[in-house]
Amino acid sequence: MSERIKSTIIGSAETMLQSFYARTVVLDELVKNFIEKNPDCTVVNIACGLDTRFYRMDNRRKW
């Protein structure tokens, strides 16, 4: 594989991962803020696939 193609593939993978991490951080913060303001809320994560956000959120309640 030529160096140019390698660098293009590697560069786009890094960009994709950075955008994935940024989106995760932003959405985690939004959900956390919503739960803090609405402690009795129910959050439904539609089309979440293998999302683990549920396990990172703490609404200080026993499940």
N, C-alpha and C positions, 0 to 999 in steps of 0.2 A: 504494500500500500504506500502510495507516495506520502511524503511528509506533509504536503499541503492538505490532502484529504484527511490524514490523521489529525492534524491540528484543528481542522474544521469540525470533525466529529467530536473530539475531546472538548473543544470550546463550547459547542452547543450543549453537550451533556452538562458541563459545569454551569452554564447559564440556566438550563432547565432546573437543576438542583437548587440553585440559588433562589429562583423564583418560587419553587415549591416550599423551601424553608421560610421565605418571607411571607408567603400566603398563610402558612401554618401558624406562624407567630402572630400575625394580624388577626386571624380568625379566632385563635385561642384567647387573645386579649378581648375581643368583642364578646365572645361567649362568657368569659369570666366576668366582665363588667355587667352584662345582662343578668347573670345569675345573682351577682351581688345586689343589684337594684331590685330584683324580683325573686327573693329567696324561695317562694312557693311555686315557682314556674315549672313548666314541663318543657323540655327542649327536645325537639324531634329532628334528628339528623337524617334527612332524606338523601338517598343515593350516595351514601357514605362509603360504600365498598369496604375496604380494610382500614378505614379511619380509626385511629385510637384516641381521638380527642376526648371521648367519654372518660377514658381512664386517666387523662391529665387534668380533668376538671374536678374541683372539690366544692360541693355546695354545702358542706358541713352537716350533712344529713346521713342517717344510717339507711342503707338500701336494703 
